[in-house]
Each structure stands twice: as C-alpha cells, then as structure tokens.
Amino acid sequence: MELAGLAAGKTQDLTAAPESTNGRANKLDPQDRAFHDWYRFVLSYPPHLVRSYINKFQLDKRSVLLDPFCGTGTTLVEAKLAGIHSVGIEANLFAHFACSVKLDWNLSADLLTSRSQEIAQAALAILQSQGIDDNTFFDAQQPPATLRSLCDEKMSLLLTDSISPIPLHKTLILLECLEAYQTEPFYRHALLALANALVFKISNLHFGPEVGVKKPKPDVPVIENWLLEVNKIAHDLRLVAGKIAPDASVFLGDARNLSHLQPQFIDAVITSPPYPNEKDYTRTTRLESVLLGFIKNKEDLRQLKKNLIRSNTRGVYKEDNDDRWVAIHPEIQRIADDIEKRRIEMGKDSGFERMYGRVTKLYFGGMARHLAELRRVLRPGAQLAYVVGDQASYLRVMIRTGQLLAEIAAALGYEVTGIDLFRTRLATATKEQLREEVVLLRWPG
C-alpha cells in the first residue's frame, strides 16, 4: 500500500486565496501534526503551504523535489506523504539530525515504546537512589545534595538559565541511560523525542520573535515528558506501518555547494532560506545541540556558522566574500550604503552595528551564489518557490527581500513567474506590517 492516501483530503490551495494575516497562515494545523510534530522549528513554514505548491507545480511520483534549506524537514515530510521523491540540504547539525529521523518510518513502534520503558525504569531507579522522584518537585532553594551539570565550556554556549539545575540533572541521567542503547535502531527516534521534550516542556525557553528565557521552572517531570514524546512518535509510525514510501534523503551541507547532487536531477524546489536580519538561527537549536552532543565547543559552533548563509552579524567572518556576487547590483549597494549612513547619523558604533551594511551584501551574495550553483542540478522547466520576508531590522532600513531575490534570479537566467503574498507580520522595530512572500521561478534550461 502506498502513502499518498495519507495526504488525501488535506489539500488546500493557498496560491488561489493566500492567507495574509499573522494568524492561521503560519500555524501547524491539527491534522498536520503527524511526523511534523516530532520536532519542528518554531520559525518553520507550515505543511499546508508546501502542499499548495506541490499541487501548483503538479508534482507526482515521477518528480524529484529539493529543499536546499530544509531545516527540520517540513517540505520533505510533505513530499513523502504525497508519494514524491525528495532531497534536502541542511547545514545545521541538529536540524539535519531531526530531519533525517522524521523521514525514517521503518522502525517498529512497539520496539520504540518497549525499549523506552526500559530506559525510563533505569533512569527512575538512579534518581530514586539519589532520593529524587521525577514527579515530586524540589524547592529550588533546597535542591538535592549533588547535581550533574555540563562543563563550563558547554554551559557558556547556552542561553543563561535556559534550563534549571534539577531538570538538567534529570535529563543528564536519562541521557546516560539512553546512550547505552545508541547502537540500536530505535535510539535516534528516542533521542529526538528527548530533544522535543527539552525545548517545549523541560527547559525555560520561550519563542516570540526571538528565542528567549522565561521565568525559570525549578523542577519538571523529565522522564514522563520524554515518554509522552516517544508515544507520539510511536503513534505516527503505526499510521504508516506496512506502507510503501518514496525515497527521501537529507545531506549535511552548505546550500551554496551542491556538488553532491547529480546534474539535471531536480524537478522542483520548495524552500525557505534565512532572512536578512539579526536572528542568529543557531540559537534556536542551541540547548538541544549542546546538551545532546551535536555542538561540543565554540569551534564546533564556529564551523556550523561558516556553512550558513550570512544572514546576521553573529556569523560573519573576515574571509567572507560572497558580496562579490552582487557587487554590481545597484539596489543592494544602495541599501547597504543607506544602512551605513544611518548608522553614522545615529552614532551606532558597536562592532556588530558596523557590520550591518556588509552582512546585507553578504546575504544577497550568498543567495546569488546558491542560485547560480543550483542551475546545474535543475531539469529544464523546473519550478521553484522561495518563501522569504521583507526586513527592517538593520536600523529600520527597509529590505524588500522577495523583490531583490527575484531580481538576482532573473540576472542568473531564471524566469520570474510571480511573487505570491503568503502573510504579513508585525515588525517589532517599526510596528509596520511586513510582507512574507513566495518568490516563484522557473528554470528554462
């Protein structure tokens, strides 16, 4: 039995009547929670947007769909549900891991739940030997005598107070018990379940326009929350047990270098790259990346950032030169000059503020480099959808991201077939409604 039936009845053509508010447009619909909800960027675009462009592009089981900025796999999961072959590229180590696990549906749900129960019992036994009950909360002023923690270098990588000492101790005990099974097939799914529980139930993180820390929770039931996530994954695996799934793979790599993809292999692209702003996207996954061992030190973090499009000043390096790709683009140069002029007028003189103009050019240069590299792997007539948003975070100078990306693509030989409004969102700096758009391209070949 094939999987396409799972996607039946969920079709929604947002391209015909785009949702243009901050409300439902970017939300995960309840009927879309399967697989997507195993772990999902808060900043991810919604599955129903992907489906709308799968339908618009008339993709089927003969097609190959690429997401070169695949994040935690929204496009790839939707493609798999629709019976379409897909490929993803992702530079963030943890996001790559999450995406690869969300595409692995060949695991026995019963094996996952039974082994997880064994691990839970082992972890509870250790905690009980220390006088700790996972469901009896401790007063933060009177914690157990000895608590496990991370080394100073790892703790320095985290947002301060992103996880409280007692939940951290419980998590490290559970992780130690889980790692004893790391050669078994269920391990990666169980680890992803812990990541999701960490972010949304165990930690003190909250997500608005930025990732931040809310009032610390002195204690929280760690093992119980992990098992809830495990059971959610097991439920979804049972939905697809025995069904035939198309190929879906995700490569760890830089979207500006697609040398591992075959020439003229891709029929369509549906993706959402970073936007040019001051969001350090590595902060969104920092807690789980460090705690679960994907980032061990500052050098690991530095290497991760070097493989990302330069979209914020926290990830810019002296040797970066992607700006050469847009050196003759007058509007991008004008925007960078306006940012620098305003910086001087406002007396903004920090090291990061001095880089605002440069990172704007590096961002669009990186996107030009990506689009130039992409041409080699596209089949003639390939259709592309890039979800991007206007920005004004650099001293309130407006950056019309979609329009500029369309101009760059046209200069590289793409046909611009349209720009759809996906939604508007409120800019925290200017209190204006900014457009989030889908730039539609075609590669003539």
One Martini backbone bead per residue (centre of mass of N, CA, C, O) as a GRO file, in nm:
protein
  445
    1MET     BB    1   0.097   0.035   0.022
    2GLU     BB    2   0.058   0.363  -0.018
    3LEU     BB    3   0.092   0.707   0.107
    4ALA     BB    4  -0.091   0.919  -0.043
    5GLY     BB    5  -0.355   0.887   0.130
    6LEU     BB    6  -0.264   1.067   0.377
    7ALA     BB    7  -0.297   1.342   0.197
    8ALA     BB    8  -0.576   1.312   0.165
    9GLY     BB    9  -0.792   1.589   0.226
   10LYS     BB   10  -0.548   1.834   0.267
   11THR     BB   11  -0.602   2.023   0.053
   12GLN     BB   12  -0.465   2.367  -0.003
   13ASP     BB   13  -0.508   2.666  -0.192
   14LEU     BB   14  -0.307   2.940  -0.133
   15THR     BB   15  -0.263   3.063  -0.425
   16ALA     BB   16  -0.564   3.156  -0.466
   17ALA     BB   17  -0.600   3.234  -0.130
   18PRO     BB   18  -0.420   3.408   0.055
   19GLU     BB   19  -0.289   3.433   0.362
   20SER     BB   20  -0.261   3.779   0.527
   21THR     BB   21  -0.187   3.693   0.823
   22ASN     BB   22  -0.066   3.613   1.152
   23GLY     BB   23  -0.229   3.374   1.208
   24ARG     BB   24  -0.292   3.080   1.048
   25ALA     BB   25  -0.076   3.071   0.819
   26ASN     BB   26   0.179   2.965   1.032
   27LYS     BB   27   0.026   2.718   1.127
   28LEU     BB   28  -0.029   2.410   1.277
   29ASP     BB   29  -0.235   2.188   1.191
   30PRO     BB   30  -0.380   1.926   1.347
   31GLN     BB   31  -0.368   1.730   1.082
   32ASP     BB   32  -0.028   1.788   1.070
   33ARG     BB   33   0.131   1.648   1.317
   34ALA     BB   34   0.232   1.423   1.176
   35PHE     BB   35   0.585   1.414   1.211
   36HIS     BB   36   0.621   1.722   1.242
   37ASP     BB   37   0.589   1.701   1.576
   38TRP     BB   38   0.861   1.577   1.666
   39TYR     BB   39   1.012   1.832   1.525
   40ARG     BB   40   1.004   2.204   1.528
   41PHE     BB   41   1.042   2.489   1.412
   42VAL     BB   42   0.908   2.785   1.492
   43LEU     BB   43   1.002   2.913   1.195
   44SER     BB   44   0.838   2.740   1.034
   45TYR     BB   45   0.670   2.638   0.780
   46PRO     BB   46   0.380   2.512   0.664
   47PRO     BB   47   0.247   2.235   0.517
   48HIS     BB   48   0.019   2.376   0.346
   49LEU     BB   49   0.218   2.535   0.170
   50VAL     BB   50   0.355   2.300   0.033
   51ARG     BB   51   0.104   2.169  -0.094
   52SER     BB   52   0.025   2.405  -0.278
   53TYR     BB   53   0.295   2.373  -0.458
   54ILE     BB   54   0.267   2.085  -0.539
   55ASN     BB   55   0.006   2.142  -0.695
   56LYS     BB   56   0.096   2.376  -0.879
   57PHE     BB   57   0.343   2.188  -1.002
   58GLN     BB   58   0.247   1.894  -1.053
   59LEU     BB   59   0.341   1.673  -0.866
   60ASP     BB   60   0.488   1.340  -0.866
   61LYS     BB   61   0.634   1.021  -0.861
   62ARG     BB   62   0.842   1.140  -1.093
   63SER     BB   63   0.945   1.341  -0.897
   64VAL     BB   64   1.192   1.589  -0.775
   65LEU     BB   65   1.240   1.733  -0.453
   66LEU     BB   66   1.385   2.038  -0.328
   67ASP     BB   67   1.556   2.136  -0.009
   68PRO     BB   68   1.827   2.357   0.062
   69PHE     BB   69   1.661   2.458   0.347
   70CYS     BB   70   1.523   2.215   0.541
   71GLY     BB   71   1.578   2.177   0.824
   72THR     BB   72   1.315   1.975   0.974
   73GLY     BB   73   1.131   1.878   0.701
   74THR     BB   74   0.860   1.979   0.577
   75THR     BB   75   0.890   1.920   0.273
   76LEU     BB   76   0.976   1.616   0.292
   77VAL     BB   77   0.733   1.507   0.442
   78GLU     BB   78   0.519   1.596   0.236
   79ALA     BB   79   0.637   1.438   0.001
   80LYS     BB   80   0.612   1.157   0.128
   81LEU     BB   81   0.302   1.167   0.169
   82ALA     BB   82   0.267   1.221  -0.161
   83GLY     BB   83   0.483   1.032  -0.323
   84ILE     BB   84   0.760   1.204  -0.329
   85HIS     BB   85   1.060   1.268  -0.421
   86SER     BB   86   1.342   1.366  -0.200
   87VAL     BB   87   1.564   1.650  -0.114
   88GLY     BB   88   1.811   1.761   0.130
   89ILE     BB   89   1.960   2.060   0.279
   90GLU     BB   90   2.177   2.089   0.581
   91ALA     BB   91   2.390   2.268   0.819
   92ASN     BB   92   2.248   2.193   1.073
   93LEU     BB   93   2.306   1.936   1.272
   94PHE     BB   94   2.036   1.904   1.423
   95ALA     BB   95   1.838   1.946   1.190
   96HIS     BB   96   1.943   1.710   1.026
   97PHE     BB   97   1.871   1.496   1.230
   98ALA     BB   98   1.568   1.550   1.253
   99CYS     BB   99   1.500   1.504   0.957
  100SER     BB  100   1.604   1.210   0.929
  101VAL     BB  101   1.408   1.094   1.141
  102LYS     BB  102   1.134   1.195   1.006
  103LEU     BB  103   1.207   0.990   0.748
  104ASP     BB  104   1.200   0.738   0.952
  105TRP     BB  105   0.953   0.459   0.905
  106ASN     BB  106   1.111   0.160   0.979
  107LEU     BB  107   1.002   0.145   1.269
  108SER     BB  108   0.911  -0.010   1.551
  109ALA     BB  109   0.687   0.091   1.781
  110ASP     BB  110   0.721  -0.133   1.996
  111LEU     BB  111   1.023  -0.101   2.031
  112LEU     BB  112   1.029   0.190   2.123
  113THR     BB  113   0.844   0.161   2.378
  114SER     BB  114   0.986  -0.072   2.529
  115ARG     BB  115   1.272   0.053   2.550
  116SER     BB  116   1.183   0.317   2.687
  117GLN     BB  117   1.081   0.185   2.944
  118GLU     BB  118   1.352   0.073   3.032
  119ILE     BB  119   1.495   0.346   3.052
  120ALA     BB  120   1.307   0.478   3.254
  121GLN     BB  121   1.356   0.276   3.485
  122ALA     BB  122   1.659   0.326   3.511
  123ALA     BB  123   1.642   0.630   3.572
  124LEU     BB  124   1.455   0.612   3.821
  125ALA     BB  125   1.647   0.442   3.993
  126ILE     BB  126   1.869   0.652   4.017
  127LEU     BB  127   1.701   0.879   4.138
  128GLN     BB  128   1.604   0.720   4.390
  129SER     BB  129   1.897   0.674   4.503
  130GLN     BB  130   1.897   1.011   4.537
  131GLY     BB  131   1.603   1.106   4.633
  132ILE     BB  132   1.443   1.116   4.349
  133ASP     BB  133   1.139   1.237   4.212
  134ASP     BB  134   1.008   1.313   3.909
  135ASN     BB  135   0.707   1.409   4.053
  136THR     BB  136   0.876   1.553   4.286
  137PHE     BB  137   0.928   1.863   4.376
  138PHE     BB  138   1.178   2.092   4.417
  139ASP     BB  139   1.328   2.325   4.587
  140ALA     BB  140   1.552   2.558   4.479
  141GLN     BB  141   1.671   2.609   4.783
  142GLN     BB  142   1.653   2.262   4.816
  143PRO     BB  143   1.847   2.071   4.678
  144PRO     BB  144   2.012   1.831   4.603
  145ALA     BB  145   2.332   1.774   4.680
  146THR     BB  146   2.391   1.635   4.384
  147LEU     BB  147   2.454   1.773   4.059
  148ARG     BB  148   2.439   1.757   3.739
  149SER     BB  149   2.644   1.885   3.466
  150LEU     BB  150   2.806   2.092   3.270
  151CYS     BB  151   3.052   2.222   3.141
  152ASP     BB  152   3.161   2.537   3.109
  153GLU     BB  153   3.174   2.551   2.799
  154LYS     BB  154   2.885   2.452   2.746
  155MET     BB  155   2.734   2.658   2.923
  156SER     BB  156   2.837   2.910   2.753
  157LEU     BB  157   2.646   2.831   2.496
  158LEU     BB  158   2.411   2.902   2.661
  159LEU     BB  159   2.140   3.027   2.769
  160THR     BB  160   2.068   3.179   3.037
  161ASP     BB  161   1.850   2.974   3.206
  162SER     BB  162   1.736   2.749   2.996
  163ILE     BB  163   1.806   2.550   3.244
  164SER     BB  164   1.755   2.391   3.523
  165PRO     BB  165   1.930   2.201   3.746
  166ILE     BB  166   1.730   1.963   3.791
  167PRO     BB  167   1.643   1.902   3.498
  168LEU     BB  168   1.933   1.858   3.405
  169HIS     BB  169   1.998   1.618   3.580
  170LYS     BB  170   1.773   1.432   3.473
  171THR     BB  171   1.861   1.442   3.176
  172LEU     BB  172   2.146   1.317   3.214
  173ILE     BB  173   2.046   1.050   3.320
  174LEU     BB  174   1.873   0.972   3.077
  175LEU     BB  175   2.098   0.994   2.864
  176GLU     BB  176   2.278   0.773   2.980
  177CYS     BB  177   2.069   0.545   2.941
  178LEU     BB  178   2.026   0.586   2.634
  179GLU     BB  179   2.331   0.550   2.533
  180ALA     BB  180   2.334   0.234   2.578
  181TYR     BB  181   2.143   0.222   2.286
  182GLN     BB  182   2.293   0.357   2.023
  183THR     BB  183   2.293   0.082   1.829
  184GLU     BB  184   1.996   0.101   1.808
  185PRO     BB  185   1.721   0.173   1.598
  186PHE     BB  186   1.561   0.366   1.821
  187TYR     BB  187   1.753   0.593   1.926
  188ARG     BB  188   1.696   0.845   1.745
  189HIS     BB  189   1.397   0.875   1.824
  190ALA     BB  190   1.446   0.906   2.130
  191LEU     BB  191   1.628   1.158   2.105
  192LEU     BB  192   1.419   1.341   1.968
  193ALA     BB  193   1.216   1.329   2.198
  194LEU     BB  194   1.401   1.475   2.398
  195ALA     BB  195   1.433   1.738   2.243
  196ASN     BB  196   1.134   1.820   2.246
  197ALA     BB  197   1.101   1.818   2.552
  198LEU     BB  198   1.313   2.024   2.619
  199VAL     BB  199   1.201   2.275   2.470
  200PHE     BB  200   0.870   2.255   2.560
  201LYS     BB  201   0.897   2.128   2.886
  202ILE     BB  202   1.187   2.155   3.043
  203SER     BB  203   1.256   2.423   2.978
  204ASN     BB  204   1.285   2.804   2.968
  205LEU     BB  205   1.187   2.848   2.694
  206HIS     BB  206   1.100   3.099   2.447
  207PHE     BB  207   0.885   3.206   2.159
  208GLY     BB  208   0.908   3.466   1.948
  209PRO     BB  209   1.084   3.649   1.760
  210GLU     BB  210   1.263   3.528   1.984
  211VAL     BB  211   1.479   3.363   2.170
  212GLY     BB  212   1.415   3.283   2.518
  213VAL     BB  213   1.367   3.350   2.876
  214LYS     BB  214   1.184   3.247   3.127
  215LYS     BB  215   1.064   3.163   3.405
  216PRO     BB  216   1.194   2.954   3.605
  217LYS     BB  217   1.192   2.604   3.652
  218PRO     BB  218   1.284   2.418   3.913
  219ASP     BB  219   1.082   2.184   3.811
  220VAL     BB  220   1.037   1.867   3.617
  221PRO     BB  221   0.904   1.602   3.434
  222VAL     BB  222   1.114   1.432   3.232
  223ILE     BB  223   1.033   1.132   3.172
  224GLU     BB  224   0.737   1.176   3.111
  225ASN     BB  225   0.778   1.374   2.871
  226TRP     BB  226   0.939   1.181   2.698
  227LEU     BB  227   0.722   0.954   2.670
  228LEU     BB  228   0.516   1.128   2.522
  229GLU     BB  229   0.696   1.161   2.268
  230VAL     BB  230   0.732   0.866   2.203
  231ASN     BB  231   0.426   0.802   2.164
  232LYS     BB  232   0.387   0.991   1.926
  233ILE     BB  233   0.577   0.848   1.733
  234ALA     BB  234   0.447   0.567   1.747
  235HIS     BB  235   0.175   0.648   1.634
  236ASP     BB  236   0.283   0.735   1.349
  237LEU     BB  237   0.417   0.465   1.270
  238ARG     BB  238   0.145   0.307   1.259
  239LEU     BB  239   0.026   0.460   1.009
  240VAL     BB  240   0.282   0.332   0.809
  241ALA     BB  241   0.264   0.045   0.839
  242GLY     BB  242   0.337  -0.128   0.534
  243LYS     BB  243   0.410   0.112   0.365
  244ILE     BB  244   0.498   0.283   0.077
  245ALA     BB  245   0.794   0.473   0.024
  246PRO     BB  246   0.967   0.720  -0.083
  247ASP     BB  247   1.237   0.880  -0.145
  248ALA     BB  248   1.443   1.024   0.132
  249SER     BB  249   1.692   1.282   0.164
  250VAL     BB  250   1.970   1.415   0.374
  251PHE     BB  251   2.216   1.664   0.366
  252LEU     BB  252   2.517   1.768   0.494
  253GLY     BB  253   2.522   2.120   0.408
  254ASP     BB  254   2.577   2.367   0.162
  255ALA     BB  255   2.372   2.561  -0.049
  256ARG     BB  256   2.643   2.668  -0.214
  257ASN     BB  257   2.701   2.338  -0.237
  258LEU     BB  258   2.594   2.084  -0.495
  259SER     BB  259   2.802   1.841  -0.575
  260HIS     BB  260   2.619   1.583  -0.467
  261LEU     BB  261   2.447   1.647  -0.714
  262GLN     BB  262   2.299   1.577  -0.991
  263PRO     BB  263   2.251   1.649  -1.298
  264GLN     BB  264   1.944   1.711  -1.383
  265PHE     BB  265   1.745   1.610  -1.109
  266ILE     BB  266   1.545   1.857  -1.066
  267ASP     BB  267   1.194   1.969  -1.066
  268ALA     BB  268   1.188   2.106  -0.768
  269VAL     BB  269   1.143   2.394  -0.538
  270ILE     BB  270   1.095   2.406  -0.172
  271THR     BB  271   1.162   2.700   0.031
  272SER     BB  272   1.340   2.857   0.332
  273PRO     BB  273   1.540   3.087   0.386
  274PRO     BB  274   1.698   3.303   0.528
  275TYR     BB  275   1.692   3.618   0.666
  276PRO     BB  276   1.778   3.959   0.677
  277ASN     BB  277   1.902   3.960   1.007
  278GLU     BB  278   1.949   3.922   1.375
  279LYS     BB  279   1.916   3.618   1.355
  280ASP     BB  280   2.040   3.345   1.535
  281TYR     BB  281   1.974   3.029   1.433
  282THR     BB  282   2.148   2.866   1.647
  283ARG     BB  283   1.975   2.942   1.903
  284THR     BB  284   1.720   2.764   1.851
  285THR     BB  285   1.924   2.484   1.893
  286ARG     BB  286   2.127   2.500   2.136
  287LEU     BB  287   2.041   2.318   2.369
  288GLU     BB  288   2.021   2.042   2.212
  289SER     BB  289   2.300   2.052   2.077
  290VAL     BB  290   2.464   2.043   2.344
  291LEU     BB  291   2.327   1.826   2.528
  292LEU     BB  292   2.340   1.598   2.274
  293GLY     BB  293   2.639   1.653   2.116
  294PHE     BB  294   2.658   1.848   1.847
  295ILE     BB  295   2.786   2.064   2.046
  296LYS     BB  296   3.106   2.106   2.226
  297ASN     BB  297   3.210   2.390   2.110
  298LYS     BB  298   3.312   2.683   1.964
  299GLU     BB  299   3.421   2.550   1.705
  300ASP     BB  300   3.166   2.406   1.622
  301LEU     BB  301   3.000   2.665   1.591
  302ARG     BB  302   3.175   2.801   1.380
  303GLN     BB  303   3.149   2.581   1.159
  304LEU     BB  304   2.849   2.600   1.129
  305LYS     BB  305   2.832   2.904   1.044
  306LYS     BB  306   3.010   2.876   0.779
  307ASN     BB  307   2.758   2.701   0.633
  308LEU     BB  308   2.602   2.968   0.629
  309ILE     BB  309   2.417   3.206   0.554
  310ARG     BB  310   2.469   3.552   0.577
  311SER     BB  311   2.217   3.691   0.805
  312ASN     BB  312   2.423   3.770   1.045
  313THR     BB  313   2.671   3.912   1.252
  314ARG     BB  314   2.736   3.631   1.415
  315GLY     BB  315   2.824   3.503   1.100
  316VAL     BB  316   3.095   3.675   1.046
  317TYR     BB  317   3.391   3.683   0.834
  318LYS     BB  318   3.678   3.806   0.707
  319GLU     BB  319   3.679   3.596   0.445
  320ASP     BB  320   3.429   3.692   0.333
  321ASN     BB  321   3.289   3.704  -0.039
  322ASP     BB  322   2.984   3.702  -0.147
  323ASP     BB  323   2.952   4.010  -0.234
  324ARG     BB  324   3.061   3.978  -0.531
  325TRP     BB  325   2.780   3.880  -0.656
  326VAL     BB  326   2.658   4.205  -0.592
  327ALA     BB  327   2.845   4.449  -0.690
  328ILE     BB  328   2.629   4.540  -0.946
  329HIS     BB  329   2.389   4.588  -0.750
  330PRO     BB  330   2.231   4.879  -0.685
  331GLU     BB  331   2.019   4.824  -0.453
  332ILE     BB  332   2.205   4.681  -0.254
  333GLN     BB  333   2.410   4.909  -0.231
  334ARG     BB  334   2.211   5.123  -0.131
  335ILE     BB  335   2.122   4.983   0.128
  336ALA     BB  336   2.402   4.964   0.258
  337ASP     BB  337   2.452   5.270   0.254
  338ASP     BB  338   2.204   5.351   0.426
  339ILE     BB  339   2.286   5.198   0.678
  340GLU     BB  340   2.556   5.345   0.723
  341LYS     BB  341   2.446   5.630   0.736
  342ARG     BB  342   2.256   5.581   0.979
  343ARG     BB  343   2.466   5.489   1.178
  344ILE     BB  344   2.619   5.757   1.189
  345GLU     BB  345   2.380   5.941   1.266
  346MET     BB  346   2.319   5.758   1.541
  347GLY     BB  347   2.595   5.653   1.675
  348LYS     BB  348   2.660   5.363   1.584
  349ASP     BB  349   2.959   5.162   1.722
  350SER     BB  350   2.951   4.877   1.708
  351GLY     BB  351   3.066   4.595   1.569
  352PHE     BB  352   2.791   4.499   1.459
  353GLU     BB  353   2.684   4.768   1.338
  354ARG     BB  354   2.923   4.792   1.128
  355MET     BB  355   2.802   4.516   0.968
  356TYR     BB  356   2.524   4.562   0.834
  357GLY     BB  357   2.601   4.625   0.540
  358ARG     BB  358   2.770   4.373   0.485
  359VAL     BB  359   2.557   4.146   0.549
  360THR     BB  360   2.365   4.225   0.324
  361LYS     BB  361   2.560   4.152   0.091
  362LEU     BB  362   2.621   3.861   0.182
  363TYR     BB  363   2.342   3.749   0.161
  364PHE     BB  364   2.282   3.804  -0.145
  365GLY     BB  365   2.540   3.665  -0.239
  366GLY     BB  366   2.469   3.383  -0.129
  367MET     BB  367   2.208   3.353  -0.297
  368ALA     BB  368   2.346   3.380  -0.571
  369ARG     BB  369   2.532   3.139  -0.539
  370HIS     BB  370   2.310   2.932  -0.505
  371LEU     BB  371   2.155   2.984  -0.776
  372ALA     BB  372   2.396   2.920  -0.955
  373GLU     BB  373   2.443   2.626  -0.855
  374LEU     BB  374   2.151   2.513  -0.911
  375ARG     BB  375   2.138   2.497  -1.225
  376ARG     BB  376   2.282   2.217  -1.265
  377VAL     BB  377   2.030   2.038  -1.115
  378LEU     BB  378   1.823   2.135  -1.319
  379ARG     BB  379   1.557   2.092  -1.498
  380PRO     BB  380   1.388   2.163  -1.752
  381GLY     BB  381   1.122   2.350  -1.607
  382ALA     BB  382   1.178   2.411  -1.333
  383GLN     BB  383   1.027   2.474  -1.014
  384LEU     BB  384   1.011   2.760  -0.782
  385ALA     BB  385   0.998   2.817  -0.411
  386TYR     BB  386   1.047   3.120  -0.211
  387VAL     BB  387   1.045   3.187   0.129
  388VAL     BB  388   1.015   3.534   0.215
  389GLY     BB  389   1.117   3.841   0.399
  390ASP     BB  390   1.081   4.133   0.498
  391GLN     BB  391   1.308   4.393   0.628
  392ALA     BB  392   1.404   4.624   0.941
  393SER     BB  393   1.660   4.560   1.149
  394TYR     BB  394   1.855   4.775   1.002
  395LEU     BB  395   1.779   5.067   1.115
  396ARG     BB  396   1.500   5.069   0.940
  397VAL     BB  397   1.583   4.948   0.673
  398MET     BB  398   1.440   4.852   0.390
  399ILE     BB  399   1.397   4.499   0.286
  400ARG     BB  400   1.312   4.355  -0.027
  401THR     BB  401   1.362   4.037  -0.058
  402GLY     BB  402   1.188   3.924  -0.291
  403GLN     BB  403   1.262   4.129  -0.510
  404LEU     BB  404   1.570   4.085  -0.500
  405LEU     BB  405   1.568   3.782  -0.560
  406ALA     BB  406   1.435   3.807  -0.836
  407GLU     BB  407   1.660   3.978  -0.966
  408ILE     BB  408   1.888   3.777  -0.931
  409ALA     BB  409   1.759   3.543  -1.086
  410ALA     BB  410   1.726   3.687  -1.360
  411ALA     BB  411   2.038   3.737  -1.397
  412LEU     BB  412   2.076   3.399  -1.395
  413GLY     BB  413   1.815   3.294  -1.597
  414TYR     BB  414   1.555   3.320  -1.465
  415GLU     BB  415   1.212   3.292  -1.430
  416VAL     BB  416   0.964   3.516  -1.328
  417THR     BB  417   0.626   3.412  -1.231
  418GLY     BB  418   0.611   3.528  -0.925
  419ILE     BB  419   0.450   3.692  -0.625
  420ASP     BB  420   0.337   3.568  -0.331
  421LEU     BB  421   0.123   3.617  -0.072
  422PHE     BB  422   0.126   3.480   0.248
  423ARG     BB  423   0.195   3.717   0.463
  424THR     BB  424   0.181   3.914   0.754
  425ARG     BB  425   0.404   4.101   0.978
  426LEU     BB  426   0.517   4.231   1.273
  427ALA     BB  427   0.738   4.479   1.336
  428THR     BB  428   0.918   4.553   1.616
  429ALA     BB  429   1.064   4.821   1.527
  430THR     BB  430   0.813   4.968   1.338
  431LYS     BB  431   0.510   4.849   1.344
  432GLU     BB  432   0.496   4.702   1.076
  433GLN     BB  433   0.378   4.544   0.793
  434LEU     BB  434   0.524   4.259   0.666
  435ARG     BB  435   0.621   4.076   0.397
  436GLU     BB  436   0.539   3.742   0.304
  437GLU     BB  437   0.685   3.549   0.042
  438VAL     BB  438   0.657   3.387  -0.289
  439VAL     BB  439   0.907   3.304  -0.502
  440LEU     BB  440   0.868   3.251  -0.852
  441LEU     BB  441   1.033   3.004  -1.055
  442ARG     BB  442   1.211   2.930  -1.371
  443TRP     BB  443   1.391   2.681  -1.553
  444PRO     BB  444   1.468   2.666  -1.889
  445GLY     BB  445   1.763   2.529  -1.983
   0.00000   0.00000   0.00000
